[in-house]
């Protein structure tokens, strides 16, 4: 692009060359060079000038207008990659080509998705990526017809497959051998990147924190591979951002794990009430039923003595509360001996340790949920893409992958990509 001098007849003056931002010195042209960018509308070939300054290096300003990261994939392609929830990356790449005619390798797709997943975590940590809803959106009707705001919180953990140090070493030996053969054949190879450390076991625990409204229309999901304290800080961060304490009723529905209760108390989470998930209570009751009564001849037989006893115990807990439940279990223990009595002791201790959370009659009266189903379902949905036959992950990569799925479940996808595009401008 050129312009004429003020007299109108002189030699046209170029708007370029650009100057170096640091030194203010003029950059010199190195000529025209092609640049390829894969976009959601296909591959685009660009011809642009490169500019050079001794001691600074070369650059191409046009690249930043197309993609500020000077990447080979546009933001549109990256978003498509992130939204293909196929576990096998080679098959995901085939699906991307079949549906959008975008051709890239499974390895490049994997690197792209993992990188954007880590970006989700970074933006959430910095506070740039915020929830798209707050407590004010969580309106619901009380049993007496009043309109109030009500929000729930859940917390749990699940395991994900990781690659061990031994597996890392075996894989690297294979890569080194292949590179040796390629080098022997005359191929020029880039230096091999430093190996990342493997884990000490094939599975590691991931913590998940969920916030949601009465109808589960609004959800906010966060994941971390950190320990209990890290999960507690994440819980506190999200509670503050969502205005959990501003809701008229803020309910914690958890599975009764001591680490969860400790974090709720440690960070003084402003809860109206904390409830023990009814499913987990039932799971413990049926565990005792199997030991004390054995398995029924017909699964689910309501006339089976064990099933009848378990149903009666759970009915007492749900409709009468902790004290009648505890008394009924104590009376039942008196009829047992040996390992059956020991199992009764275990169940009584389990119930006694969670006495403040067994408040089902009160929960039902207020219309509060007594189950942590929304949290349990996220424990299956969020890690689904990192679980599969033969799949092994570096913990930071699997955390990034799960962060992308948590982003989708939280309804933040549009906000995330808006931030990415704004950062590129």
Order of alpha helices (4+ residues) and beta strands (2+ residues): beta-beta-beta-beta-beta-alpha-alpha-alpha-alpha-beta-beta-alpha-beta-beta-alpha-beta-alpha-beta-alpha-alpha-alpha-alpha-alpha-alpha-alpha-alpha
